[in-house]
Amino acid sequence: MPISHAVSYFFAGAFLTNSIPHLVSGVMGRPFQTPFATPRGEGLSSSTMNVWWGFFNLAVGYVLISRVGNFDLKATSDALLLGTGGLSIALYLARHFGRFNGGNLSQSS
């Protein structure tokens, strides 16, 4: 597999995973952080902005897996790259947004 396809599938996983919290928050009518908030990535954006941002991420992820190479969900390498991209962004965002939403609970000894 060409490296460009591997990179595309990795980032497709990241974009598809990133679409989930934005679409869910938007559809539920809840504000959530987006790159358009003030301060950037920390402040809250409207539910409508989150639907737009989530849909944009979904569209980019779709383009990256459907228009670059021949993505095959049954091919282990393709699925691993997609999953690794999704897991990577999910872990990063859990730590980043956990600071604002109570997800980074410190353990008391």
Biopython code that builds the backbone (N, CA, C, O; Angstrom):
import numpy as np
from Bio.PDB.StructureBuilder import StructureBuilder

atoms = [
    (1, "MET", "N", (0.853, -1.173, 0.000)),
    (1, "MET", "CA", (0.000, 0.000, 0.000)),
    (1, "MET", "C", (0.899, 1.237, 0.000)),
    (1, "MET", "O", (1.848, 1.324, 0.780)),
    (2, "PRO", "N", (0.595, 2.186, -0.875)),
    (2, "PRO", "CA", (1.370, 3.435, -0.888)),
    (2, "PRO", "C", (1.190, 4.202, 0.426)),
    (2, "PRO", "O", (0.134, 4.143, 1.054)),
    (3, "ILE", "N", (2.226, 4.909, 0.820)),
    (3, "ILE", "CA", (2.192, 5.661, 2.074)),
    (3, "ILE", "C", (1.071, 6.707, 2.069)),
    (3, "ILE", "O", (0.490, 6.995, 3.115)),
    (4, "SER", "N", (0.768, 7.270, 0.908)),
    (4, "SER", "CA", (-0.310, 8.263, 0.835)),
    (4, "SER", "C", (-1.661, 7.648, 1.198)),
    (4, "SER", "O", (-2.506, 8.317, 1.794)),
    (5, "HIS", "N", (-1.868, 6.390, 0.845)),
    (5, "HIS", "CA", (-3.121, 5.721, 1.204)),
    (5, "HIS", "C", (-3.157, 5.462, 2.707)),
    (5, "HIS", "O", (-4.186, 5.661, 3.352)),
    (6, "ALA", "N", (-2.027, 5.015, 3.264)),
    (6, "ALA", "CA", (-1.964, 4.745, 4.698)),
    (6, "ALA", "C", (-2.240, 6.016, 5.504)),
    (6, "ALA", "O", (-3.003, 5.990, 6.470)),
    (7, "VAL", "N", (-1.626, 7.109, 5.110)),
    (7, "VAL", "CA", (-1.838, 8.390, 5.804)),
    (7, "VAL", "C", (-3.298, 8.819, 5.667)),
    (7, "VAL", "O", (-3.899, 9.305, 6.625)),
    (8, "SER", "N", (-3.857, 8.642, 4.493)),
    (8, "SER", "CA", (-5.248, 9.011, 4.251)),
    (8, "SER", "C", (-6.197, 8.225, 5.156)),
    (8, "SER", "O", (-7.116, 8.805, 5.735)),
    (9, "TYR", "N", (-5.988, 6.924, 5.282)),
    (9, "TYR", "CA", (-6.872, 6.097, 6.096)),
    (9, "TYR", "C", (-6.726, 6.430, 7.586)),
    (9, "TYR", "O", (-7.711, 6.429, 8.324)),
    (10, "PHE", "N", (-5.493, 6.714, 8.023)),
    (10, "PHE", "CA", (-5.266, 7.110, 9.413)),
    (10, "PHE", "C", (-6.042, 8.396, 9.720)),
    (10, "PHE", "O", (-6.759, 8.472, 10.718)),
    (11, "PHE", "N", (-5.896, 9.396, 8.861)),
    (11, "PHE", "CA", (-6.590, 10.667, 9.111)),
    (11, "PHE", "C", (-8.093, 10.551, 8.897)),
    (11, "PHE", "O", (-8.858, 11.292, 9.514)),
    (12, "ALA", "N", (-8.530, 9.641, 8.040)),
    (12, "ALA", "CA", (-9.971, 9.402, 7.896)),
    (12, "ALA", "C", (-10.544, 8.930, 9.223)),
    (12, "ALA", "O", (-11.616, 9.375, 9.634)),
    (13, "GLY", "N", (-9.830, 8.027, 9.898)),
    (13, "GLY", "CA", (-10.275, 7.558, 11.209)),
    (13, "GLY", "C", (-10.356, 8.692, 12.213)),
    (13, "GLY", "O", (-11.283, 8.755, 13.020)),
    (14, "ALA", "N", (-9.373, 9.593, 12.160)),
    (14, "ALA", "CA", (-9.369, 10.736, 13.071)),
    (14, "ALA", "C", (-10.557, 11.663, 12.789)),
    (14, "ALA", "O", (-11.254, 12.078, 13.715)),
    (15, "PHE", "N", (-10.785, 11.980, 11.535)),
    (15, "PHE", "CA", (-11.905, 12.872, 11.193)),
    (15, "PHE", "C", (-13.250, 12.234, 11.512)),
    (15, "PHE", "O", (-14.142, 12.901, 12.036)),
    (16, "LEU", "N", (-13.407, 10.953, 11.203)),
    (16, "LEU", "CA", (-14.680, 10.283, 11.478)),
    (16, "LEU", "C", (-14.951, 10.230, 12.982)),
    (16, "LEU", "O", (-16.079, 10.453, 13.421)),
    (17, "THR", "N", (-13.918, 9.934, 13.767)),
    (17, "THR", "CA", (-14.087, 9.893, 15.213)),
    (17, "THR", "C", (-14.397, 11.275, 15.773)),
    (17, "THR", "O", (-15.232, 11.411, 16.667)),
    (18, "ASN", "N", (-13.732, 12.293, 15.255)),
    (18, "ASN", "CA", (-13.969, 13.652, 15.725)),
    (18, "ASN", "C", (-15.374, 14.146, 15.387)),
    (18, "ASN", "O", (-15.887, 15.044, 16.054)),
    (19, "SER", "N", (-15.992, 13.582, 14.375)),
    (19, "SER", "CA", (-17.347, 14.012, 14.018)),
    (19, "SER", "C", (-18.370, 13.611, 15.078)),
    (19, "SER", "O", (-19.391, 14.279, 15.240)),
    (20, "ILE", "N", (-18.102, 12.532, 15.795)),
    (20, "ILE", "CA", (-19.097, 11.970, 16.721)),
    (20, "ILE", "C", (-19.495, 12.934, 17.841)),
    (20, "ILE", "O", (-20.684, 13.222, 17.977)),
    (21, "PRO", "N", (-18.556, 13.452, 18.655)),
    (21, "PRO", "CA", (-19.014, 14.313, 19.757)),
    (21, "PRO", "C", (-19.679, 15.598, 19.276)),
    (21, "PRO", "O", (-20.583, 16.120, 19.930)),
    (22, "HIS", "N", (-19.232, 16.103, 18.137)),
    (22, "HIS", "CA", (-19.818, 17.344, 17.630)),
    (22, "HIS", "C", (-21.238, 17.116, 17.119)),
    (22, "HIS", "O", (-22.138, 17.908, 17.401)),
    (23, "LEU", "N", (-21.436, 16.048, 16.376)),
    (23, "LEU", "CA", (-22.785, 15.757, 15.888)),
    (23, "LEU", "C", (-23.731, 15.424, 17.035)),
    (23, "LEU", "O", (-24.867, 15.898, 17.068)),
    (24, "VAL", "N", (-23.262, 14.609, 17.974)),
    (24, "VAL", "CA", (-24.123, 14.240, 19.104)),
    (24, "VAL", "C", (-24.481, 15.467, 19.937)),
    (24, "VAL", "O", (-25.647, 15.677, 20.271)),
    (25, "SER", "N", (-23.479, 16.274, 20.270)),
    (25, "SER", "CA", (-23.761, 17.488, 21.049)),
    (25, "SER", "C", (-24.707, 18.411, 20.303)),
    (25, "SER", "O", (-25.646, 18.952, 20.887)),
    (26, "GLY", "N", (-24.460, 18.591, 19.019)),
    (26, "GLY", "CA", (-25.305, 19.471, 18.215)),
    (26, "GLY", "C", (-26.733, 18.995, 18.137)),
    (26, "GLY", "O", (-27.662, 19.784, 18.311)),
    (27, "VAL", "N", (-26.923, 17.712, 17.876)),
    (27, "VAL", "CA", (-28.272, 17.162, 17.751)),
    (27, "VAL", "C", (-29.004, 17.215, 19.100)),
    (27, "VAL", "O", (-30.224, 17.369, 19.146)),
    (28, "MET", "N", (-28.247, 17.086, 20.187)),
    (28, "MET", "CA", (-28.861, 17.173, 21.519)),
    (28, "MET", "C", (-29.125, 18.612, 21.937)),
    (28, "MET", "O", (-29.731, 18.860, 22.980)),
    (29, "GLY", "N", (-28.668, 19.567, 21.117)),
    (29, "GLY", "CA", (-28.892, 20.970, 21.434)),
    (29, "GLY", "C", (-27.945, 21.515, 22.482)),
    (29, "GLY", "O", (-28.247, 22.512, 23.139)),
    (30, "ARG", "N", (-26.800, 20.869, 22.644)),
    (30, "ARG", "CA", (-25.845, 21.282, 23.673)),
    (30, "ARG", "C", (-24.635, 21.977, 23.046)),
    (30, "ARG", "O", (-24.168, 21.566, 21.984)),
    (31, "PRO", "N", (-24.131, 23.014, 23.688)),
    (31, "PRO", "CA", (-22.900, 23.637, 23.207)),
    (31, "PRO", "C", (-21.712, 22.722, 23.493)),
    (31, "PRO", "O", (-21.749, 21.916, 24.423)),
    (32, "PHE", "N", (-20.675, 22.851, 22.699)),
    (32, "PHE", "CA", (-19.461, 22.053, 22.879)),
    (32, "PHE", "C", (-18.307, 22.811, 22.237)),
    (32, "PHE", "O", (-18.528, 23.698, 21.413)),
    (33, "GLN", "N", (-17.091, 22.468, 22.607)),
    (33, "GLN", "CA", (-15.916, 23.150, 22.080)),
    (33, "GLN", "C", (-15.722, 22.857, 20.592)),
    (33, "GLN", "O", (-15.901, 21.727, 20.139)),
    (34, "THR", "N", (-15.354, 23.894, 19.844)),
    (34, "THR", "CA", (-14.937, 23.750, 18.446)),
    (34, "THR", "C", (-13.763, 24.696, 18.219)),
    (34, "THR", "O", (-13.463, 25.529, 19.075)),
    (35, "PRO", "N", (-13.102, 24.574, 17.078)),
    (35, "PRO", "CA", (-12.017, 25.504, 16.763)),
    (35, "PRO", "C", (-12.506, 26.941, 16.561)),
    (35, "PRO", "O", (-11.690, 27.860, 16.496)),
    (36, "PHE", "N", (-13.808, 27.148, 16.462)),
    (36, "PHE", "CA", (-14.355, 28.472, 16.184)),
    (36, "PHE", "C", (-14.741, 29.236, 17.446)),
    (36, "PHE", "O", (-15.137, 30.400, 17.374)),
    (37, "ALA", "N", (-14.627, 28.588, 18.597)),
    (37, "ALA", "CA", (-15.004, 29.222, 19.862)),
    (37, "ALA", "C", (-13.889, 30.150, 20.344)),
    (37, "ALA", "O", (-12.773, 30.129, 19.826)),
    (38, "THR", "N", (-14.218, 30.957, 21.340)),
    (38, "THR", "CA", (-13.225, 31.834, 21.953)),
    (38, "THR", "C", (-13.149, 31.495, 23.434)),
    (38, "THR", "O", (-14.170, 31.564, 24.118)),
    (39, "PRO", "N", (-11.988, 31.133, 23.957)),
    (39, "PRO", "CA", (-10.742, 30.891, 23.237)),
    (39, "PRO", "C", (-10.845, 29.626, 22.375)),
    (39, "PRO", "O", (-11.590, 28.695, 22.679)),
    (40, "ARG", "N", (-10.081, 29.635, 21.312)),
    (40, "ARG", "CA", (-10.136, 28.581, 20.306)),
    (40, "ARG", "C", (-9.933, 27.194, 20.932)),
    (40, "ARG", "O", (-8.950, 26.947, 21.631)),
    (41, "GLY", "N", (-10.888, 26.302, 20.662)),
    (41, "GLY", "CA", (-10.800, 24.939, 21.153)),
    (41, "GLY", "C", (-11.085, 24.767, 22.627)),
    (41, "GLY", "O", (-11.023, 23.651, 23.144)),
    (42, "GLU", "N", (-11.393, 25.842, 23.305)),
    (42, "GLU", "CA", (-11.678, 25.778, 24.742)),
    (42, "GLU", "C", (-13.056, 26.324, 25.080)),
    (42, "GLU", "O", (-13.759, 25.773, 25.927)),
    (43, "GLY", "N", (-13.437, 27.405, 24.418)),
    (43, "GLY", "CA", (-14.757, 27.979, 24.650)),
    (43, "GLY", "C", (-15.830, 27.118, 23.997)),
    (43, "GLY", "O", (-15.531, 26.192, 23.243)),
    (44, "LEU", "N", (-17.058, 27.433, 24.294)),
    (44, "LEU", "CA", (-18.174, 26.655, 23.751)),
    (44, "LEU", "C", (-18.722, 27.290, 22.478)),
    (44, "LEU", "O", (-18.815, 28.512, 22.361)),
    (45, "SER", "N", (-19.079, 26.440, 21.540)),
    (45, "SER", "CA", (-19.766, 26.868, 20.319)),
    (45, "SER", "C", (-21.201, 26.382, 20.386)),
    (45, "SER", "O", (-21.518, 25.443, 21.116)),
    (46, "SER", "N", (-22.055, 27.020, 19.627)),
    (46, "SER", "CA", (-23.478, 26.667, 19.632)),
    (46, "SER", "C", (-23.691, 25.253, 19.113)),
    (46, "SER", "O", (-22.820, 24.664, 18.473)),
    (47, "SER", "N", (-24.869, 24.728, 19.406)),
    (47, "SER", "CA", (-25.217, 23.400, 18.908)),
    (47, "SER", "C", (-25.254, 23.391, 17.380)),
    (47, "SER", "O", (-24.877, 22.399, 16.757)),
    (48, "THR", "N", (-25.699, 24.476, 16.781)),
    (48, "THR", "CA", (-25.733, 24.561, 15.318)),
    (48, "THR", "C", (-24.330, 24.512, 14.732)),
    (48, "THR", "O", (-24.091, 23.808, 13.751)),
    (49, "MET", "N", (-23.398, 25.256, 15.328)),
    (49, "MET", "CA", (-22.011, 25.227, 14.857)),
    (49, "MET", "C", (-21.435, 23.820, 14.995)),
    (49, "MET", "O", (-20.664, 23.382, 14.141)),
    (50, "ASN", "N", (-21.799, 23.113, 16.058)),
    (50, "ASN", "CA", (-21.308, 21.763, 16.248)),
    (50, "ASN", "C", (-21.843, 20.803, 15.193)),
    (50, "ASN", "O", (-21.130, 19.900, 14.755)),
    (51, "VAL", "N", (-23.089, 20.992, 14.785)),
    (51, "VAL", "CA", (-23.614, 20.155, 13.694)),
    (51, "VAL", "C", (-22.824, 20.416, 12.420)),
    (51, "VAL", "O", (-22.431, 19.476, 11.730)),
    (52, "TRP", "N", (-22.589, 21.685, 12.104)),
    (52, "TRP", "CA", (-21.797, 22.014, 10.908)),
    (52, "TRP", "C", (-20.403, 21.419, 10.987)),
    (52, "TRP", "O", (-19.937, 20.801, 10.030)),
    (53, "TRP", "N", (-19.724, 21.603, 12.131)),
    (53, "TRP", "CA", (-18.354, 21.112, 12.294)),
    (53, "TRP", "C", (-18.316, 19.579, 12.261)),
    (53, "TRP", "O", (-17.419, 18.992, 11.656)),
    (54, "GLY", "N", (-19.276, 18.945, 12.900)),
    (54, "GLY", "CA", (-19.345, 17.486, 12.880)),
    (54, "GLY", "C", (-19.590, 16.953, 11.481)),
    (54, "GLY", "O", (-18.979, 15.964, 11.074)),
    (55, "PHE", "N", (-20.481, 17.603, 10.742)),
    (55, "PHE", "CA", (-20.760, 17.162, 9.379)),
    (55, "PHE", "C", (-19.548, 17.367, 8.485)),
    (55, "PHE", "O", (-19.259, 16.527, 7.633)),
    (56, "PHE", "N", (-18.832, 18.478, 8.670)),
    (56, "PHE", "CA", (-17.615, 18.715, 7.902)),
    (56, "PHE", "C", (-16.594, 17.601, 8.159)),
    (56, "PHE", "O", (-16.002, 17.078, 7.215)),
    (57, "ASN", "N", (-16.383, 17.234, 9.429)),
    (57, "ASN", "CA", (-15.461, 16.154, 9.761)),
    (57, "ASN", "C", (-15.903, 14.836, 9.147)),
    (57, "ASN", "O", (-15.071, 14.073, 8.657)),
    (58, "LEU", "N", (-17.190, 14.562, 9.165)),
    (58, "LEU", "CA", (-17.735, 13.350, 8.560)),
    (58, "LEU", "C", (-17.473, 13.330, 7.060)),
    (58, "LEU", "O", (-17.077, 12.302, 6.510)),
    (59, "ALA", "N", (-17.691, 14.453, 6.404)),
    (59, "ALA", "CA", (-17.469, 14.539, 4.960)),
    (59, "ALA", "C", (-15.996, 14.353, 4.598)),
    (59, "ALA", "O", (-15.679, 13.659, 3.632)),
    (60, "VAL", "N", (-15.098, 14.969, 5.367)),
    (60, "VAL", "CA", (-13.663, 14.825, 5.095)),
    (60, "VAL", "C", (-13.243, 13.366, 5.292)),
    (60, "VAL", "O", (-12.510, 12.815, 4.471)),
    (61, "GLY", "N", (-13.703, 12.745, 6.372)),
    (61, "GLY", "CA", (-13.393, 11.333, 6.611)),
    (61, "GLY", "C", (-13.895, 10.452, 5.484)),
    (61, "GLY", "O", (-13.197, 9.539, 5.042)),
    (62, "TYR", "N", (-15.103, 10.724, 5.021)),
    (62, "TYR", "CA", (-15.667, 9.959, 3.900)),
    (62, "TYR", "C", (-14.809, 10.103, 2.650)),
    (62, "TYR", "O", (-14.496, 9.110, 1.994)),
    (63, "VAL", "N", (-14.433, 11.315, 2.322)),
    (63, "VAL", "CA", (-13.611, 11.555, 1.129)),
    (63, "VAL", "C", (-12.273, 10.827, 1.247)),
    (63, "VAL", "O", (-11.802, 10.233, 0.277)),
    (64, "LEU", "N", (-11.669, 10.870, 2.413)),
    (64, "LEU", "CA", (-10.358, 10.232, 2.591)),
    (64, "LEU", "C", (-10.400, 8.719, 2.439)),
    (64, "LEU", "O", (-9.420, 8.128, 1.985)),
    (65, "ILE", "N", (-11.510, 8.071, 2.806)),
    (65, "ILE", "CA", (-11.554, 6.612, 2.634)),
    (65, "ILE", "C", (-12.186, 6.180, 1.319)),
    (65, "ILE", "O", (-11.942, 5.069, 0.849)),
    (66, "SER", "N", (-12.989, 7.039, 0.729)),
    (66, "SER", "CA", (-13.669, 6.605, -0.497)),
    (66, "SER", "C", (-12.997, 7.077, -1.780)),
    (66, "SER", "O", (-13.227, 6.504, -2.845)),
    (67, "ARG", "N", (-12.168, 8.118, -1.691)),
    (67, "ARG", "CA", (-11.568, 8.679, -2.901)),
    (67, "ARG", "C", (-10.066, 8.482, -3.004)),
    (67, "ARG", "O", (-9.467, 8.801, -4.031)),
    (68, "VAL", "N", (-9.448, 7.957, -1.950)),
    (68, "VAL", "CA", (-8.004, 7.721, -1.968)),
    (68, "VAL", "C", (-7.789, 6.209, -1.919)),
    (68, "VAL", "O", (-8.163, 5.559, -0.943)),
    (69, "GLY", "N", (-7.203, 5.665, -2.943)),
    (69, "GLY", "CA", (-6.950, 4.227, -2.986)),
    (69, "GLY", "C", (-8.240, 3.442, -3.074)),
    (69, "GLY", "O", (-9.269, 3.950, -3.520)),
    (70, "ASN", "N", (-8.171, 2.199, -2.644)),
    (70, "ASN", "CA", (-9.326, 1.306, -2.630)),
    (70, "ASN", "C", (-9.520, 0.764, -1.219)),
    (70, "ASN", "O", (-9.179, -0.384, -0.936)),
    (71, "PHE", "N", (-10.064, 1.592, -0.340)),
    (71, "PHE", "CA", (-10.258, 1.186, 1.052)),
    (71, "PHE", "C", (-11.136, -0.044, 1.117)),
    (71, "PHE", "O", (-12.192, -0.106, 0.487)),
    (72, "ASP", "N", (-10.683, -1.039, 1.898)),
    (72, "ASP", "CA", (-11.437, -2.277, 2.076)),
    (72, "ASP", "C", (-11.518, -2.564, 3.565)),
    (72, "ASP", "O", (-10.504, -2.871, 4.192)),
    (73, "LEU", "N", (-12.702, -2.468, 4.135)),
    (73, "LEU", "CA", (-12.889, -2.686, 5.560)),
    (73, "LEU", "C", (-12.494, -4.103, 5.969)),
    (73, "LEU", "O", (-12.154, -4.342, 7.127)),
    (74, "LYS", "N", (-12.537, -5.044, 5.025)),
    (74, "LYS", "CA", (-12.149, -6.424, 5.321)),
    (74, "LYS", "C", (-10.642, -6.627, 5.272)),
    (74, "LYS", "O", (-10.148, -7.668, 5.705)),
    (75, "ALA", "N", (-9.911, -5.662, 4.756)),
    (75, "ALA", "CA", (-8.448, -5.742, 4.727)),
    (75, "ALA", "C", (-7.927, -5.272, 6.078)),
    (75, "ALA", "O", (-8.166, -4.132, 6.475)),
    (76, "THR", "N", (-7.228, -6.132, 6.774)),
    (76, "THR", "CA", (-6.762, -5.830, 8.119)),
    (76, "THR", "C", (-5.930, -4.555, 8.171)),
    (76, "THR", "O", (-6.102, -3.744, 9.081)),
    (77, "SER", "N", (-5.040, -4.368, 7.219)),
    (77, "SER", "CA", (-4.193, -3.171, 7.246)),
    (77, "SER", "C", (-5.021, -1.899, 7.107)),
    (77, "SER", "O", (-4.751, -0.914, 7.793)),
    (78, "ASP", "N", (-6.020, -1.902, 6.235)),
    (78, "ASP", "CA", (-6.876, -0.726, 6.061)),
    (78, "ASP", "C", (-7.660, -0.433, 7.345)),
    (78, "ASP", "O", (-7.719, 0.708, 7.803)),
    (79, "ALA", "N", (-8.257, -1.481, 7.913)),
    (79, "ALA", "CA", (-9.055, -1.310, 9.125)),
    (79, "ALA", "C", (-8.189, -0.878, 10.303)),
    (79, "ALA", "O", (-8.616, -0.058, 11.115)),
    (80, "LEU", "N", (-6.979, -1.419, 10.404)),
    (80, "LEU", "CA", (-6.070, -1.028, 11.485)),
    (80, "LEU", "C", (-5.666, 0.431, 11.383)),
    (80, "LEU", "O", (-5.615, 1.133, 12.392)),
    (81, "LEU", "N", (-5.381, 0.889, 10.186)),
    (81, "LEU", "CA", (-5.019, 2.295, 10.003)),
    (81, "LEU", "C", (-6.182, 3.210, 10.369)),
    (81, "LEU", "O", (-5.991, 4.211, 11.059)),
    (82, "LEU", "N", (-7.372, 2.876, 9.917)),
    (82, "LEU", "CA", (-8.566, 3.661, 10.241)),
    (82, "LEU", "C", (-8.798, 3.675, 11.758)),
    (82, "LEU", "O", (-9.050, 4.726, 12.347)),
    (83, "GLY", "N", (-8.709, 2.503, 12.374)),
    (83, "GLY", "CA", (-8.920, 2.398, 13.812)),
    (83, "GLY", "C", (-7.848, 3.103, 14.623)),
    (83, "GLY", "O", (-8.144, 3.708, 15.654)),
    (84, "THR", "N", (-6.614, 3.030, 14.167)),
    (84, "THR", "CA", (-5.518, 3.696, 14.876)),
    (84, "THR", "C", (-5.686, 5.207, 14.838)),
    (84, "THR", "O", (-5.446, 5.889, 15.835)),
    (85, "GLY", "N", (-6.096, 5.728, 13.695)),
    (85, "GLY", "CA", (-6.360, 7.164, 13.601)),
    (85, "GLY", "C", (-7.493, 7.576, 14.517)),
    (85, "GLY", "O", (-7.414, 8.608, 15.183)),
    (86, "GLY", "N", (-8.549, 6.772, 14.555)),
    (86, "GLY", "CA", (-9.684, 7.070, 15.426)),
    (86, "GLY", "C", (-9.319, 6.996, 16.892)),
    (86, "GLY", "O", (-9.701, 7.865, 17.676)),
    (87, "LEU", "N", (-8.580, 5.958, 17.271)),
    (87, "LEU", "CA", (-8.175, 5.805, 18.667)),
    (87, "LEU", "C", (-7.226, 6.919, 19.086)),
    (87, "LEU", "O", (-7.332, 7.439, 20.197)),
    (88, "SER", "N", (-6.311, 7.285, 18.216)),
    (88, "SER", "CA", (-5.345, 8.342, 18.539)),
    (88, "SER", "C", (-6.041, 9.660, 18.844)),
    (88, "SER", "O", (-5.754, 10.293, 19.860)),
    (89, "ILE", "N", (-6.950, 10.078, 17.973)),
    (89, "ILE", "CA", (-7.632, 11.354, 18.208)),
    (89, "ILE", "C", (-8.575, 11.246, 19.407)),
    (89, "ILE", "O", (-8.746, 12.213, 20.149)),
    (90, "ALA", "N", (-9.181, 10.083, 19.599)),
    (90, "ALA", "CA", (-10.091, 9.906, 20.735)),
    (90, "ALA", "C", (-9.346, 10.048, 22.058)),
    (90, "ALA", "O", (-9.842, 10.704, 22.975)),
    (91, "LEU", "N", (-8.169, 9.447, 22.173)),
    (91, "LEU", "CA", (-7.393, 9.560, 23.410)),
    (91, "LEU", "C", (-6.916, 10.991, 23.635)),
    (91, "LEU", "O", (-6.963, 11.499, 24.755)),
    (92, "TYR", "N", (-6.459, 11.635, 22.570)),
    (92, "TYR", "CA", (-6.017, 13.029, 22.693)),
    (92, "TYR", "C", (-7.180, 13.930, 23.131)),
    (92, "TYR", "O", (-7.039, 14.733, 24.052)),
    (93, "LEU", "N", (-8.316, 13.789, 22.467)),
    (93, "LEU", "CA", (-9.458, 14.649, 22.781)),
    (93, "LEU", "C", (-10.041, 14.365, 24.156)),
    (93, "LEU", "O", (-10.552, 15.273, 24.811)),
    (94, "ALA", "N", (-9.972, 13.105, 24.606)),
    (94, "ALA", "CA", (-10.457, 12.776, 25.948)),
    (94, "ALA", "C", (-9.667, 13.552, 26.992)),
    (94, "ALA", "O", (-10.240, 14.061, 27.956)),
    (95, "ARG", "N", (-8.371, 13.642, 26.806)),
    (95, "ARG", "CA", (-7.538, 14.399, 27.745)),
    (95, "ARG", "C", (-7.765, 15.905, 27.588)),
    (95, "ARG", "O", (-7.882, 16.627, 28.579)),
    (96, "HIS", "N", (-7.827, 16.369, 26.351)),
    (96, "HIS", "CA", (-7.996, 17.801, 26.108)),
    (96, "HIS", "C", (-9.346, 18.298, 26.629)),
    (96, "HIS", "O", (-9.394, 19.246, 27.413)),
    (97, "PHE", "N", (-10.434, 17.672, 26.203)),
    (97, "PHE", "CA", (-11.761, 18.134, 26.602)),
    (97, "PHE", "C", (-12.114, 17.725, 28.020)),
    (97, "PHE", "O", (-12.999, 18.325, 28.631)),
    (98, "GLY", "N", (-11.439, 16.713, 28.557)),
    (98, "GLY", "CA", (-11.674, 16.307, 29.936)),
    (98, "GLY", "C", (-11.365, 17.420, 30.917)),
    (98, "GLY", "O", (-11.959, 17.483, 31.994)),
    (99, "ARG", "N", (-10.432, 18.309, 30.552)),
    (99, "ARG", "CA", (-10.114, 19.454, 31.416)),
    (99, "ARG", "C", (-11.323, 20.350, 31.604)),
    (99, "ARG", "O", (-11.474, 20.968, 32.657)),
    (100, "PHE", "N", (-12.184, 20.433, 30.606)),
    (100, "PHE", "CA", (-13.329, 21.349, 30.642)),
    (100, "PHE", "C", (-14.633, 20.672, 31.045)),
    (100, "PHE", "O", (-15.556, 21.327, 31.528)),
    (101, "ASN", "N", (-14.704, 19.365, 30.847)),
    (101, "ASN", "CA", (-15.968, 18.664, 31.051)),
    (101, "ASN", "C", (-15.934, 17.648, 32.182)),
    (101, "ASN", "O", (-16.832, 16.812, 32.281)),
    (102, "GLY", "N", (-14.913, 17.703, 33.039)),
    (102, "GLY", "CA", (-14.861, 16.825, 34.209)),
    (102, "GLY", "C", (-14.364, 15.421, 33.930)),
    (102, "GLY", "O", (-14.546, 14.533, 34.763)),
    (103, "GLY", "N", (-13.742, 15.195, 32.784)),
    (103, "GLY", "CA", (-13.287, 13.846, 32.440)),
    (103, "GLY", "C", (-11.912, 13.489, 32.955)),
    (103, "GLY", "O", (-11.554, 12.312, 32.949)),
    (104, "ASN", "N", (-11.127, 14.453, 33.401)),
    (104, "ASN", "CA", (-9.781, 14.187, 33.924)),
    (104, "ASN", "C", (-9.834, 14.272, 35.440)),
    (104, "ASN", "O", (-9.413, 15.264, 36.035)),
    (105, "LEU", "N", (-10.341, 13.248, 36.038)),
    (105, "LEU", "CA", (-10.461, 13.234, 37.504)),
    (105, "LEU", "C", (-9.139, 12.799, 38.102)),
    (105, "LEU", "O", (-8.587, 11.772, 37.708)),
    (106, "SER", "N", (-8.629, 13.560, 39.041)),
    (106, "SER", "CA", (-7.378, 13.180, 39.694)),
    (106, "SER", "C", (-7.679, 12.158, 40.765)),
    (106, "SER", "O", (-8.703, 12.227, 41.445)),
    (107, "GLN", "N", (-6.777, 11.214, 40.902)),
    (107, "GLN", "CA", (-6.949, 10.179, 41.907)),
    (107, "GLN", "C", (-6.405, 10.678, 43.244)),
    (107, "GLN", "O", (-5.290, 11.195, 43.321)),
    (108, "SER", "N", (-7.198, 10.517, 44.280)),
    (108, "SER", "CA", (-6.717, 10.899, 45.609)),
    (108, "SER", "C", (-6.101, 9.685, 46.287)),
    (108, "SER", "O", (-6.605, 8.570, 46.150)),
    (109, "SER", "N", (-4.996, 9.903, 47.032)),
    (109, "SER", "CA", (-4.330, 8.773, 47.660)),
    (109, "SER", "C", (-4.758, 8.598, 49.075)),
    (109, "SER", "O", (-4.288, 7.684, 49.753)),
]
sb = StructureBuilder()
sb.init_structure("model")
sb.init_model(0)
sb.init_chain("A")
sb.init_seg("    ")
for serial, (resi, resn, name, xyz) in enumerate(atoms, 1):
    if name == "N":
        sb.init_residue(resn, " ", resi, " ")
    sb.init_atom(name, np.array(xyz, "f"), 0.0, 1.0, " ", f" {name:<3s}", serial, name[0])
structure = sb.get_structure()
